Amino acid sequence: MAITRLKRKARRNKQRSADRVNKIKQLTLTPVIANVDKEELKASFAPAATEAAPKAKKEKVAKEETAPAVEAEAPKTEETEG
């Protein structure tokens, strides 16, 4: 009996293996980073954070101002009713 080989299947298996190896190589590559100024990067993000923080504080202050006004009105209505 003669042995037949599945040549197309063998080619596909070899190609899958090569693709897998190339994918692993691509994932493990690290880009070369040179001359990066960390302080400059931090400074570029700092203004965005400082602008957002005061807005949040202003909203909280506005909410606190409206809440006591509601509480102040409630006792006045009770006094007029009673």
N, CA, C and O atoms as CSV, one atom per row, in Angstrom:
chain,resi,resn,atom,element,x,y,z
A,1,MET,N,N,0.832,-1.194,0.000
A,1,MET,CA,C,0.000,0.000,0.000
A,1,MET,C,C,0.874,1.254,0.000
A,1,MET,O,O,1.883,1.348,0.699
A,2,ALA,N,N,0.456,2.164,-0.780
A,2,ALA,CA,C,1.195,3.411,-0.901
A,2,ALA,C,C,0.665,4.433,0.107
A,2,ALA,O,O,-0.511,4.420,0.472
A,3,ILE,N,N,1.545,5.299,0.537
A,3,ILE,CA,C,1.166,6.350,1.482
A,3,ILE,C,C,0.928,7.631,0.695
A,3,ILE,O,O,1.780,8.075,-0.075
A,4,THR,N,N,-0.230,8.207,0.903
A,4,THR,CA,C,-0.522,9.476,0.234
A,4,THR,C,C,-0.372,10.603,1.246
A,4,THR,O,O,-0.745,10.473,2.412
A,5,ARG,N,N,0.171,11.682,0.782
A,5,ARG,CA,C,0.348,12.839,1.661
A,5,ARG,C,C,-0.640,13.923,1.261
A,5,ARG,O,O,-0.925,14.136,0.083
A,6,LEU,N,N,-1.146,14.593,2.270
A,6,LEU,CA,C,-2.063,15.707,2.028
A,6,LEU,C,C,-1.224,16.986,1.944
A,6,LEU,O,O,-0.976,17.657,2.946
A,7,LYS,N,N,-0.805,17.293,0.741
A,7,LYS,CA,C,0.132,18.404,0.564
A,7,LYS,C,C,-0.500,19.748,0.890
A,7,LYS,O,O,0.142,20.610,1.492
A,8,ARG,N,N,-1.760,19.932,0.493
A,8,ARG,CA,C,-2.411,21.213,0.788
A,8,ARG,C,C,-2.578,21.403,2.285
A,8,ARG,O,O,-2.361,22.499,2.802
A,9,LYS,N,N,-2.959,20.349,2.982
A,9,LYS,CA,C,-3.136,20.451,4.430
A,9,LYS,C,C,-1.801,20.738,5.104
A,9,LYS,O,O,-1.738,21.516,6.056
A,10,ALA,N,N,-0.755,20.124,4.620
A,10,ALA,CA,C,0.572,20.367,5.189
A,10,ALA,C,C,0.976,21.823,4.998
A,10,ALA,O,O,1.546,22.434,5.902
A,11,ARG,N,N,0.683,22.383,3.820
A,11,ARG,CA,C,1.005,23.792,3.560
A,11,ARG,C,C,0.220,24.711,4.489
A,11,ARG,O,O,0.761,25.680,5.021
A,12,ARG,N,N,-1.081,24.392,4.683
A,12,ARG,CA,C,-1.908,25.210,5.573
A,12,ARG,C,C,-1.396,25.148,6.998
A,12,ARG,O,O,-1.343,26.173,7.679
A,13,ASN,N,N,-1.020,23.974,7.461
A,13,ASN,CA,C,-0.505,23.841,8.824
A,13,ASN,C,C,0.783,24.639,9.000
A,13,ASN,O,O,0.980,25.296,10.022
A,14,LYS,N,N,1.654,24.579,8.003
A,14,LYS,CA,C,2.909,25.334,8.071
A,14,LYS,C,C,2.628,26.827,8.060
A,14,LYS,O,O,3.291,27.587,8.766
A,15,GLN,N,N,1.665,27.253,7.277
A,15,GLN,CA,C,1.328,28.674,7.209
A,15,GLN,C,C,0.716,29.155,8.524
A,15,GLN,O,O,1.025,30.253,8.986
A,16,ARG,N,N,-0.146,28.344,9.124
A,16,ARG,CA,C,-0.737,28.698,10.420
A,16,ARG,C,C,0.352,28.844,11.468
A,16,ARG,O,O,0.324,29.767,12.282
A,17,SER,N,N,1.306,27.930,11.443
A,17,SER,CA,C,2.401,27.982,12.401
A,17,SER,C,C,3.233,29.246,12.195
A,17,SER,O,O,3.595,29.920,13.159
A,18,ALA,N,N,3.529,29.559,10.957
A,18,ALA,CA,C,4.313,30.757,10.655
A,18,ALA,C,C,3.544,32.006,11.072
A,18,ALA,O,O,4.138,32.937,11.614
A,19,ASP,N,N,2.245,32.044,10.833
A,19,ASP,CA,C,1.421,33.186,11.229
A,19,ASP,C,C,1.429,33.354,12.746
A,19,ASP,O,O,1.534,34.468,13.259
A,20,ARG,N,N,1.318,32.233,13.451
A,20,ARG,CA,C,1.317,32.272,14.909
A,20,ARG,C,C,2.647,32.836,15.428
A,20,ARG,O,O,2.659,33.666,16.337
A,21,VAL,N,N,3.742,32.390,14.859
A,21,VAL,CA,C,5.056,32.873,15.277
A,21,VAL,C,C,5.196,34.356,14.986
A,21,VAL,O,O,5.694,35.110,15.822
A,22,ASN,N,N,4.760,34.781,13.807
A,22,ASN,CA,C,4.842,36.199,13.460
A,22,ASN,C,C,3.968,37.051,14.373
A,22,ASN,O,O,4.356,38.162,14.737
A,23,LYS,N,N,2.799,36.549,14.747
A,23,LYS,CA,C,1.908,37.287,15.640
A,23,LYS,C,C,2.561,37.467,17.013
A,23,LYS,O,O,2.485,38.541,17.611
A,24,ILE,N,N,3.200,36.406,17.501
A,24,ILE,CA,C,3.879,36.485,18.798
A,24,ILE,C,C,5.032,37.475,18.726
A,24,ILE,O,O,5.229,38.259,19.654
A,25,LYS,N,N,5.795,37.451,17.641
A,25,LYS,CA,C,6.894,38.396,17.468
A,25,LYS,C,C,6.374,39.829,17.441
A,25,LYS,O,O,6.980,40.719,18.037
A,26,GLN,N,N,5.273,40.053,16.765
A,26,GLN,CA,C,4.698,41.392,16.667
A,26,GLN,C,C,4.234,41.889,18.027
A,26,GLN,O,O,4.414,43.063,18.352
A,27,LEU,N,N,3.637,41.008,18.826
A,27,LEU,CA,C,3.141,41.409,20.138
A,27,LEU,C,C,4.272,41.696,21.113
A,27,LEU,O,O,4.125,42.534,22.003
A,28,THR,N,N,5.394,41.015,20.957
A,28,THR,CA,C,6.494,41.193,21.900
A,28,THR,C,C,7.441,42.315,21.505
A,28,THR,O,O,8.328,42.667,22.283
A,29,LEU,N,N,7.278,42.877,20.330
A,29,LEU,CA,C,8.125,43.999,19.936
A,29,LEU,C,C,7.841,45.191,20.829
A,29,LEU,O,O,6.684,45.481,21.131
A,30,THR,N,N,8.878,45.880,21.251
A,30,THR,CA,C,8.698,47.099,22.030
A,30,THR,C,C,9.271,48.255,21.230
A,30,THR,O,O,10.390,48.158,20.725
A,31,PRO,N,N,8.543,49.325,21.107
A,31,PRO,CA,C,9.057,50.462,20.349
A,31,PRO,C,C,10.213,51.128,21.090
A,31,PRO,O,O,10.263,51.109,22.319
A,32,VAL,N,N,11.117,51.701,20.353
A,32,VAL,CA,C,12.257,52.392,20.935
A,32,VAL,C,C,11.816,53.805,21.275
A,32,VAL,O,O,11.410,54.573,20.403
A,33,ILE,N,N,11.904,54.132,22.556
A,33,ILE,CA,C,11.523,55.467,23.005
A,33,ILE,C,C,12.799,56.191,23.408
A,33,ILE,O,O,13.548,55.731,24.270
A,34,ALA,N,N,13.029,57.317,22.777
A,34,ALA,CA,C,14.233,58.078,23.072
A,34,ALA,C,C,13.878,59.543,23.277
A,34,ALA,O,O,12.995,60.078,22.607
A,35,ASN,N,N,14.561,60.174,24.194
A,35,ASN,CA,C,14.412,61.609,24.446
A,35,ASN,C,C,12.983,62.006,24.789
A,35,ASN,O,O,12.434,62.929,24.187
A,36,VAL,N,N,12.386,61.328,25.736
A,36,VAL,CA,C,11.042,61.677,26.180
A,36,VAL,C,C,11.156,62.456,27.480
A,36,VAL,O,O,11.761,61.985,28.443
A,37,ASP,N,N,10.580,63.636,27.504
A,37,ASP,CA,C,10.612,64.475,28.691
A,37,ASP,C,C,9.362,64.198,29.519
A,37,ASP,O,O,8.258,64.586,29.136
A,38,LYS,N,N,9.537,63.535,30.637
A,38,LYS,CA,C,8.396,63.156,31.477
A,38,LYS,C,C,7.701,64.382,32.050
A,38,LYS,O,O,6.472,64.416,32.123
A,39,GLU,N,N,8.459,65.376,32.452
A,39,GLU,CA,C,7.862,66.578,33.038
A,39,GLU,C,C,7.007,67.326,32.024
A,39,GLU,O,O,5.968,67.888,32.370
A,40,GLU,N,N,7.444,67.330,30.791
A,40,GLU,CA,C,6.654,67.984,29.746
A,40,GLU,C,C,5.328,67.262,29.526
A,40,GLU,O,O,4.289,67.895,29.334
A,41,LEU,N,N,5.374,65.937,29.555
A,41,LEU,CA,C,4.142,65.166,29.410
A,41,LEU,C,C,3.202,65.428,30.576
A,41,LEU,O,O,2.001,65.608,30.375
A,42,LYS,N,N,3.731,65.450,31.784
A,42,LYS,CA,C,2.903,65.717,32.959
A,42,LYS,C,C,2.285,67.110,32.868
A,42,LYS,O,O,1.121,67.302,33.223
A,43,ALA,N,N,3.058,68.074,32.396
A,43,ALA,CA,C,2.561,69.442,32.285
A,43,ALA,C,C,1.461,69.547,31.238
A,43,ALA,O,O,0.547,70.359,31.378
A,44,SER,N,N,1.540,68.741,30.202
A,44,SER,CA,C,0.508,68.805,29.168
A,44,SER,C,C,-0.832,68.300,29.683
A,44,SER,O,O,-1.882,68.726,29.202
A,45,PHE,N,N,-0.805,67.392,30.662
A,45,PHE,CA,C,-2.056,66.881,31.222
A,45,PHE,C,C,-2.535,67.706,32.407
A,45,PHE,O,O,-3.717,67.636,32.743
A,46,ALA,N,N,-1.696,68.464,33.038
A,46,ALA,CA,C,-2.040,69.217,34.240
A,46,ALA,C,C,-3.126,70.260,34.005
A,46,ALA,O,O,-4.055,70.314,34.811
A,47,PRO,N,N,-3.084,71.091,32.967
A,47,PRO,CA,C,-4.127,72.112,32.808
A,47,PRO,C,C,-5.528,71.532,32.654
A,47,PRO,O,O,-6.493,72.124,33.135
A,48,ALA,N,N,-5.652,70.406,32.004
A,48,ALA,CA,C,-6.962,69.793,31.827
A,48,ALA,C,C,-7.525,69.370,33.182
A,48,ALA,O,O,-8.722,69.523,33.425
A,49,ALA,N,N,-6.693,68.848,34.050
A,49,ALA,CA,C,-7.151,68.397,35.360
A,49,ALA,C,C,-7.508,69.578,36.253
A,49,ALA,O,O,-8.485,69.507,36.998
A,50,THR,N,N,-6.743,70.653,36.197
A,50,THR,CA,C,-7.028,71.797,37.064
A,50,THR,C,C,-8.272,72.549,36.619
A,50,THR,O,O,-8.957,73.144,37.450
A,51,GLU,N,N,-8.577,72.535,35.338
A,51,GLU,CA,C,-9.787,73.203,34.866
A,51,GLU,C,C,-11.035,72.422,35.246
A,51,GLU,O,O,-12.073,73.018,35.533
A,52,ALA,N,N,-10.951,71.108,35.251
A,52,ALA,CA,C,-12.108,70.290,35.561
A,52,ALA,C,C,-12.432,70.341,37.050
A,52,ALA,O,O,-13.605,70.294,37.421
A,53,ALA,N,N,-11.434,70.435,37.899
A,53,ALA,CA,C,-11.647,70.415,39.342
A,53,ALA,C,C,-12.442,71.629,39.822
A,53,ALA,O,O,-13.391,71.438,40.583
A,54,PRO,N,N,-12.120,72.863,39.428
A,54,PRO,CA,C,-12.918,73.994,39.915
A,54,PRO,C,C,-14.369,73.949,39.444
A,54,PRO,O,O,-15.262,74.395,40.165
A,55,LYS,N,N,-14.615,73.425,38.260
A,55,LYS,CA,C,-15.993,73.323,37.793
A,55,LYS,C,C,-16.801,72.426,38.709
A,55,LYS,O,O,-17.944,72.735,39.044
A,56,ALA,N,N,-16.202,71.307,39.115
A,56,ALA,CA,C,-16.897,70.385,40.000
A,56,ALA,C,C,-17.161,71.046,41.345
A,56,ALA,O,O,-18.231,70.862,41.925
A,57,LYS,N,N,-16.198,71.813,41.846
A,57,LYS,CA,C,-16.380,72.490,43.118
A,57,LYS,C,C,-17.487,73.531,43.014
A,57,LYS,O,O,-18.288,73.679,43.938
A,58,LYS,N,N,-17.537,74.248,41.908
A,58,LYS,CA,C,-18.575,75.257,41.732
A,58,LYS,C,C,-19.958,74.617,41.711
A,58,LYS,O,O,-20.910,75.172,42.259
A,59,GLU,N,N,-20.069,73.455,41.081
A,59,GLU,CA,C,-21.355,72.771,41.043
A,59,GLU,C,C,-21.774,72.335,42.434
A,59,GLU,O,O,-22.947,72.450,42.790
A,60,LYS,N,N,-20.824,71.831,43.237
A,60,LYS,CA,C,-21.139,71.410,44.598
A,60,LYS,C,C,-21.567,72.595,45.441
A,60,LYS,O,O,-22.504,72.486,46.231
A,61,VAL,N,N,-20.893,73.729,45.284
A,61,VAL,CA,C,-21.241,74.924,46.042
A,61,VAL,C,C,-22.636,75.384,45.659
A,61,VAL,O,O,-23.416,75.781,46.524
A,62,ALA,N,N,-22.958,75.336,44.376
A,62,ALA,CA,C,-24.279,75.760,43.928
A,62,ALA,C,C,-25.359,74.854,44.500
A,62,ALA,O,O,-26.422,75.333,44.895
A,63,LYS,N,N,-25.102,73.566,44.548
A,63,LYS,CA,C,-26.078,72.637,45.108
A,63,LYS,C,C,-26.259,72.869,46.595
A,63,LYS,O,O,-27.377,72.787,47.103
A,64,GLU,N,N,-25.158,73.162,47.311
A,64,GLU,CA,C,-25.252,73.407,48.746
A,64,GLU,C,C,-26.031,74.686,49.030
A,64,GLU,O,O,-26.765,74.759,50.015
A,65,GLU,N,N,-25.877,75.691,48.178
A,65,GLU,CA,C,-26.595,76.944,48.383
A,65,GLU,C,C,-28.095,76.768,48.178
A,65,GLU,O,O,-28.892,77.386,48.883
A,66,THR,N,N,-28.483,75.938,47.228
A,66,THR,CA,C,-29.904,75.751,46.986
A,66,THR,C,C,-30.546,74.886,48.072
A,66,THR,O,O,-31.714,75.093,48.399
A,67,ALA,N,N,-29.822,73.935,48.633
A,67,ALA,CA,C,-30.375,73.040,49.639
A,67,ALA,C,C,-30.776,73.792,50.915
A,67,ALA,O,O,-31.885,73.559,51.396
A,68,PRO,N,N,-29.950,74.681,51.501
A,68,PRO,CA,C,-30.390,75.404,52.705
A,68,PRO,C,C,-31.571,76.314,52.436
A,68,PRO,O,O,-32.387,76.529,53.332
A,69,ALA,N,N,-31.688,76.848,51.251
A,69,ALA,CA,C,-32.808,77.719,50.936
A,69,ALA,C,C,-34.115,76.937,51.024
A,69,ALA,O,O,-35.116,77.476,51.496
A,70,VAL,N,N,-34.129,75.706,50.590
A,70,VAL,CA,C,-35.319,74.873,50.671
A,70,VAL,C,C,-35.640,74.574,52.128
A,70,VAL,O,O,-36.805,74.587,52.525
A,71,GLU,N,N,-34.615,74.306,52.921
A,71,GLU,CA,C,-34.832,74.018,54.342
A,71,GLU,C,C,-35.342,75.267,55.061
A,71,GLU,O,O,-36.176,75.163,55.961
A,72,ALA,N,N,-34.856,76.427,54.681
A,72,ALA,CA,C,-35.289,77.661,55.326
A,72,ALA,C,C,-36.749,77.956,55.001
A,72,ALA,O,O,-37.469,78.489,55.846
A,73,GLU,N,N,-37.191,77.625,53.817
A,73,GLU,CA,C,-38.565,77.883,53.439
A,73,GLU,C,C,-39.533,76.948,54.166
A,73,GLU,O,O,-40.643,77.361,54.502
A,74,ALA,N,N,-39.144,75.728,54.408
A,74,ALA,CA,C,-40.032,74.753,55.029
A,74,ALA,C,C,-40.498,75.185,56.416
A,74,ALA,O,O,-41.695,75.072,56.682
A,75,PRO,N,N,-39.647,75.671,57.321
A,75,PRO,CA,C,-40.140,76.098,58.644
A,75,PRO,C,C,-41.074,77.299,58.564
A,75,PRO,O,O,-41.979,77.433,59.387
A,76,LYS,N,N,-40.867,78.169,57.586
A,76,LYS,CA,C,-41.729,79.329,57.483
A,76,LYS,C,C,-43.168,78.912,57.162
A,76,LYS,O,O,-44.116,79.496,57.687
A,77,THR,N,N,-43.330,77.906,56.303
A,77,THR,CA,C,-44.688,77.467,55.981
A,77,THR,C,C,-45.325,76.793,57.176
A,77,THR,O,O,-46.538,76.888,57.363
A,78,GLU,N,N,-44.532,76.115,57.990
A,78,GLU,CA,C,-45.082,75.452,59.170
A,78,GLU,C,C,-45.558,76.497,60.192
A,78,GLU,O,O,-46.585,76.316,60.847
A,79,GLU,N,N,-44.793,77.593,60.316
A,79,GLU,CA,C,-45.169,78.620,61.265
A,79,GLU,C,C,-46.468,79.312,60.851
A,79,GLU,O,O,-47.297,79.637,61.702
A,80,THR,N,N,-46.645,79.535,59.561
A,80,THR,CA,C,-47.857,80.209,59.121
A,80,THR,C,C,-49.064,79.290,59.252
A,80,THR,O,O,-50.176,79.765,59.485
A,81,GLU,N,N,-48.866,77.982,59.105
A,81,GLU,CA,C,-49.979,77.058,59.243
A,81,GLU,C,C,-50.375,76.886,60.695
A,81,GLU,O,O,-51.565,76.772,60.986
A,82,GLY,N,N,-49.423,76.863,61.620
A,82,GLY,CA,C,-49.662,76.533,63.021
A,82,GLY,C,C,-49.999,77.656,63.865
A,82,GLY,O,O,-50.220,77.483,65.064
